Amino acid sequence: MTESRPNNPASDQSGLLLEAFDAQLFRETSETALAKLEKHLSDQSIRGLELTDPAKLSEAAKALMTTERERVAAFDEEKLAGIIDLYIRTGIQVHSPGYMGRQFSGVVPLAGVIDFVSSVVNQPASFYEAAQLPNAVERIMADELNRFIGWDPARFTMVTTSGGSLANLTALLAARNQKLPGYWSEGGSSLRGQPRPAIAVGADVHYSVARAAGVMGIGEAQLVRLPLNSRGQICVADARPALEAAERQNLKVFCLVASAGSTSVGAFDPIDELAVLAREKDLWLHVDGAHGASLLVSDTLRAKLRGIDKADSLTWDAHKMMFVPAPCTMLFYRDKEASLTAFRQKASYVFDEEPDIYTAYDSGGKNFECTKRPMIMTLWSLWAMYGPALFAEKIEYLCQLTEEAHAIVRAEPDFETLHRPEANILCFRYHPAGVRKEEVHRLQIAIRNSVKLRGNFFISKVNVDGVAALRVVMMNHQITGEHFRMLISEIRRTGQDLLSSEAATETA
Amino acid sequence: MTESRPNNPASDQSGLLLEAFDAQLFRETSETALAKLEKHLSDQSIRGLELTDPAKLSEAAKALMTTERERVAAFDEEKLAGIIDLYIRTGIQVHSPGYMGRQFSGVVPLAGVIDFVSSVVNQPASFYEAAQLPNAVERIMADELNRFIGWDPARFTMVTTSGGSLANLTALLAARNQKLPGYWSEGGSSLRGQPRPAIAVGADVHYSVARAAGVMGIGEAQLVRLPLNSRGQICVADARPALEAAERQNLKVFCLVASAGSTSVGAFDPIDELAVLAREKDLWLHVDGAHGASLLVSDTLRAKLRGIDKADSLTWDAHKMMFVPAPCTMLFYRDKEASLTAFRQKASYVFDEEPDIYTAYDSGGKNFECTKRPMIMTLWSLWAMYGPALFAEKIEYLCQLTEEAHAIVRAEPDFETLHRPEANILCFRYHPAGVRKEEVHRLQIAIRNSVKLRGNFFISKVNVDGVAALRVVMMNHQITGEHFRMLISEIRRTGQDLLSSEAATETA
């Protein structure tokens, strides 16, 4: 390392740049943030979301912005503290037991710390030389997790990408380009006179898959929606006739997408049986395990994904059930050659002419991003420090808690259960006697919104068979059955209030 | 807020979860990271990259992983310190004046602090209710920056997304769906018998645009590459005949992509003139300003993007010339209606049936991500604390430094300049007398790799007119002309060593 140091250019520059890049100020602002985050993580009160009028929040934000005139003065610690306070306060309180709402979670705090390092050292991860450790541990992590998938260690591969939607699209591109070889270069026009390409999905598939068909030039209308059984899984007995009907309509299905589990109710499609069908029909089998793939790390829950070793690709979000900051998505391919078919191009400034031991680790040719966050670092660090036990223990608790919640709802005569939960997602309705069927939908939406506005609990809603349902996703191991009973009471009280005020309006 | 608190579930759980979510441990590990980062930021020695054999690095990483047997013991602070040390040490030293290599940079430290808050509070930003402040300030930031673009404040819109490649794809989808209305639903098959859709680009366009054509089902071969002038800009005089030739080949060009500036040499296409052409031919005009849009905030540099007010969309990476952690990309549309055409779908669990004042702020329908990092928070926080001056001052210094570097290279008889820099990117060659033309390409690659391996400086390489060139990107305001002279000396020394060892081999 050269130690000689030319004159500091700062002499030509105002104090602004000197201040903004000052290491001492970095320490002070970090300490401010850390103190507030520590307090936030320690607060175990039951709370959901403080929903704020966007116009009012914008005013509050603007009041924290330094005006040009104020800039002559020194750094305004108070305004920074105000920004961090407002940021923390207005978020969904994902670390509180009141949060039962969505598939993101209160992160394992250490993952936040590692992400802090990532933010400062700024190593974009699509190329080995720009992010050596992230690229090295990406392979380690891939090997660790493939032990649970069960693919040939010498043949499989994994690439990280910014979210499950993008991973699904990437896998579908690889499928399209493998099964329809002219498509990458010539586009849809290459198929003149041939059947229209199509993708088979469960009727309840995540919206990103339907969207991918629109993006890829396959066309959103070219989805073959396979019927579900009463548990919300693709019904294999009905799938074959549905595929054959599609063929008769001059569609060429090239890919089958299974969910593990579905976003709405957490249902796991029968991968094992679908793999047989996929092989028979020469379909690429992609499994969207954004939510549920994490169950693979648990000895007791792994069987939900039976047959995963026969899939061609798997989307796995670590920012869902592995509790790291979003996004951290892994896309696994059974065959590494296939991963190279998603994109093909050359660019001399990033892709080296002569591959070497370093560029062999590059992922830029396999993921959408040219500049990619080194997202694997959070997951690998947790894995390095705690091993699989941390994840397995938490996931098992959450699934068991959801079972318990299901039993609690079933015991309440004015509530309706809709499915036996397969993982940590539970959908149900408040449906007391006397409420007409056509009122149930609106009632659930009104309850969900009222509960949200009250701010004690945060839950979500989803349509099940076309009718709204209340949905809880258990992501916090500090939630107990007792907390869920409190939620049930609040839902009942809210529902009764809504019904009686409606009755009053009708009478008036 | 409900304060009552049911029994802690931890009684059923092992110490593992208790420990991993302990706020005190969070403080301790944060302090460890902070101390190392502060030291890292304070180190102003001249250094590039310590390139490491991936196999050796993997071994080092594995040695830091706790084995199952060790897990019985308490949290291993030492291993964590080892992980953070290894992470910092093996990155490109973007905060050092030795780093002149790529378009990412040493971040403004405060942006790293805010990103730390984002990592812990975990507010996915595609939906207002999950990330209230990020969504509110996204509009504030859009308004602030649109003052420099100049679009109708009531009509334009901006959406954040995970990187410039994705922003370019999103804009091209909006263009495709607007100009070819059946494509989203029916795909490429909807155009049977019609001309093939195509995209016009500068011959030097970023690889993500060519890739987008392949992704979208347009086909990578349906790019109409417009000739460049000697400065690396699209030559408008040649563009019209090129477009007309494409029409004669039965191509329907629907979109024109201009660069501001180009990745290779930082050239700014003449947007003003291209806008006239685009209007005449009914083309969507997209400007890839991933690198150069930030020049808009500078009064002295803004003119490089003259005509931007006539474009339809603009990609702007804040993780390049606004010095925040990657990714933070903004995609601007002149017409907010157009932003809705990139994707169309419904999903009851995320898109509300009845839009209200809250869901009006949702961006999930306009960006790829369902779970999106609240990336705007870093940029807005810097803007709130420092205003535009921080960015303008730094960018102006970097561009002026690059001018100076150009003058330095021009004065060296054994070096060859290739362009007058328009921004902070400079390409040149080491080409002493006596080196045959056909040897120049390999010599530059060999020099680049040797310099990289020596570890004092990190620069990149790019092909200019098919021949490799050395490329510096000035991203650090602590670099001076003196540092650049040191680099030039190192390149000369390296080049001479390579040439004399080759000569020795030939003689032997």
Interface residues (C-beta under 8 A of the other chain):
Chain A: M1 T2 E3 S4 R5 P6 N7 N8 P9 A10 D12 Q13 S14 L16 L17 A20 F21 D22 A23 L25 F26 R27 T29 S30 E31 T32 A33 L34 K36 L37 E38 H40 L41 S42 Q44 S45 I46 R47 L49 L51 T52 D53 P54 A55 L57 S58 A61 K62 L64 M65 T66 T67 E68 R71 F75 D76 K79 L80 I83 I84 L86 Y87 I88 T90 G91 I92 V94 P97 G98 R102 Q103 F104 S105 G106 V107 V108 P109 L110 A111 G112 V113 I114 D115 F116 V117 S118 S119 V120 V121 N122 Q123 P124 Y128 E129 A130 A131 Q132 L133 N135 A136 V137 R139 I140 S162 G163 G164 S165 L166 L169 L173 Y183 W184 S185 E186 G187 G188 S189 S190 L191 R192 R196 P197 H206 Y207 S208 A210 R211 A213 G214 V215 M216 G217 I218 G219 E220 A221 Q222 T263 S264 D317 H319 P325 A326 P327 F343 R344 Q345 K346 A347 S348 Y349 V350 E353 I357 Y358 A360 Y361 F368 E369 C370 T371 K372 R373 M377 T378 W380 S381 L382 W383 A384 M385 Y386 G387 A389 L390 E393 K394 Y397 L401 I445 K452 G455 N456 S460 K461 V462 N463 A468 R471 H477 Q478 I479 T480 E482 H483 M486
Chain B: M1 T2 E3 S4 R5 P6 N7 N8 P9 A10 D12 Q13 S14 L16 L17 A20 F21 D22 A23 L25 F26 R27 T29 S30 E31 T32 A33 L34 K36 L37 E38 H40 L41 S42 Q44 S45 I46 R47 L49 L51 T52 D53 P54 A55 L57 S58 A61 K62 L64 M65 T66 T67 E68 R71 F75 D76 K79 L80 I83 I84 L86 Y87 I88 T90 G91 I92 V94 G98 R102 Q103 F104 S105 G106 V107 V108 P109 L110 A111 G112 V113 I114 D115 F116 V117 S118 S119 V120 V121 N122 Q123 P124 Y128 E129 A130 A131 Q132 L133 N135 A136 V137 R139 I140 S162 G163 G164 S165 L166 L169 L173 Y183 W184 S185 E186 G187 G188 S189 S190 L191 R192 R196 P197 H206 Y207 S208 A210 R211 A213 G214 V215 M216 G217 I218 G219 E220 A221 Q222 T263 S264 D317 H319 P325 A326 P327 F343 R344 Q345 K346 A347 S348 Y349 V350 E353 I357 Y358 A360 Y361 F368 E369 C370 T371 K372 R373 M377 T378 W380 S381 L382 W383 A384 M385 Y386 G387 A389 L390 E393 K394 Y397 L401 I445 K452 G455 N456 S460 K461 V462 N463 A468 R471 H477 Q478 I479 T480 E482 H483 M486
